[in-house]
Amino acid sequence: MNELPDPTAQATLVRKRQRARATALAIILFAFVILVFAISIAKIKAGMPHA
């Protein structure tokens, strides 16, 4: 009736999803760091005081 899924295949699928999630988070974090860096450089070039 109800067959249990293969644990190895299920573990592989979970690892694949975790890797995809980790990659997406790394890209978002990298983009945030670049954004903060770019804003800092723009403020320095504009001569704004550090607040």
N, C-alpha and C positions, 0 to 999 in steps of 0.2 A: 504494500500500500504506500506507505510513506518512507521513502528511502532517505537515509541520512547522507548529507553531502560529504564528499571526500575531505577529511581534515587537512590534508596536504594542499589540496587545491584551494581550500578556504583560507588557509594561512598565507598562501602565495597572493591571493587576491587582497587580503588585508595589508600585507607588506607593500603591495603595489599602490594601494590607496594612501598608505602612510607616506610613502616616498613622494607621491604626487602632491600631497598636502604640504610636506616639508619643503619641496621645491617651490611651490607657490608662496609659502611664507618667506622663504629666503629672498625671492624676487621682490616681494613687497617691502621687506626690511631694507634691502639694498636700495630700492627706489626712494624710500623715506630718508635714508642717510644721504643720498645724492641731493635730494630736495633741501634738506637742512644745510648741507654744505653750500649749495648754490645760493640760498637765501643769505647765509653768512657772508659769502664773498660779495654779494650785491650790496649788503649793508656796509661792509668795509669800504668798498669803492665809492659809495655814496657819502661817506664820511659821517655816518650816524654814530652817535656815542653809544657805548655799551651800556645796556640797561638791565 
